[in-house]
Amino acid sequence: MIDDNLDEVRRQLAELKTEHRDLDDVISRVADGAPFDQLRLQRLKKRKLHLKDEITRLENILIPDIIA
C-alpha cells in the first residue's frame, strides 16, 4: 500500500518535471518572439514557479528530512 503511494508520487514528480522543462522552451520562444507578450510571459513564469514548488513538495515526501 505504501509502495503504491510512493509509486504514484514518483509518477506525478516525473510528469511535473517534464512540464517544468517544457515550460523553459515555451518561455524562451515567447521571450524571443515579436511582438513581445509580457502578460503571457508572466503567466508562464508563474506556472513554472508553481510547478517548482510542487516538485519540491513531492521530493520532500520521497526523501524526508532526518534530524540526526
VMD Tcl script that draws the C-alpha trace (Angstrom):
set ca {
  {0.00 0.00 0.00}
  {2.76 2.44 0.92}
  {4.74 1.37 -2.14}
  {1.72 2.17 -4.32}
  {1.57 5.68 -2.85}
  {5.29 6.20 -3.42}
  {4.96 4.96 -6.99}
  {2.15 7.48 -7.55}
  {4.28 10.27 -6.08}
  {7.18 9.29 -8.36}
  {4.86 9.29 -11.38}
  {3.49 12.73 -10.51}
  {7.01 14.01 -9.91}
  {8.16 12.81 -13.33}
  {5.16 14.49 -15.02}
  {5.77 17.78 -13.22}
  {9.48 17.76 -14.08}
  {8.63 17.18 -17.74}
  {6.12 20.03 -17.75}
  {8.66 22.27 -15.97}
  {11.28 21.56 -18.66}
  {8.74 22.11 -21.44}
  {7.85 25.49 -19.97}
  {11.50 26.54 -20.37}
  {11.15 26.10 -24.12}
  {7.82 27.91 -24.28}
  {9.11 30.81 -22.19}
  {12.15 31.10 -24.41}
  {10.03 31.21 -27.57}
  {7.64 33.79 -26.11}
  {10.54 35.98 -24.93}
  {12.23 35.83 -28.34}
  {9.04 36.41 -30.31}
  {7.86 39.66 -31.77}
  {5.60 41.20 -30.68}
  {6.59 40.59 -27.08}
  {3.69 39.31 -24.94}
  {4.56 40.38 -21.38}
  {1.33 39.11 -19.80}
  {1.70 35.64 -21.29}
  {5.33 35.52 -20.22}
  {4.40 36.43 -16.64}
  {1.73 33.74 -16.55}
  {4.12 31.11 -17.87}
  {6.77 32.05 -15.32}
  {4.20 31.95 -12.52}
  {3.12 28.47 -13.66}
  {6.75 27.36 -13.76}
  {7.31 28.61 -10.21}
  {4.19 26.80 -9.05}
  {5.46 23.60 -10.66}
  {8.84 24.02 -8.93}
  {7.11 24.37 -5.56}
  {5.04 21.26 -6.24}
  {8.16 19.33 -7.33}
  {9.90 20.30 -4.10}
  {6.89 19.21 -2.04}
  {6.79 15.80 -3.73}
  {10.55 15.34 -3.39}
  {10.21 16.03 0.34}
  {7.64 13.24 0.55}
  {10.06 10.82 -1.08}
  {13.13 11.98 0.86}
  {12.03 13.36 4.24}
  {14.41 15.39 6.37}
  {16.03 13.24 9.03}
  {17.39 15.01 12.08}
  {20.44 13.15 13.33}
}
mol new
graphics top color blue
foreach p $ca { graphics top sphere $p radius 0.5 }
foreach p [lrange $ca 0 end-1] q [lrange $ca 1 end] { graphics top cylinder $p $q radius 0.2 }
display resetview
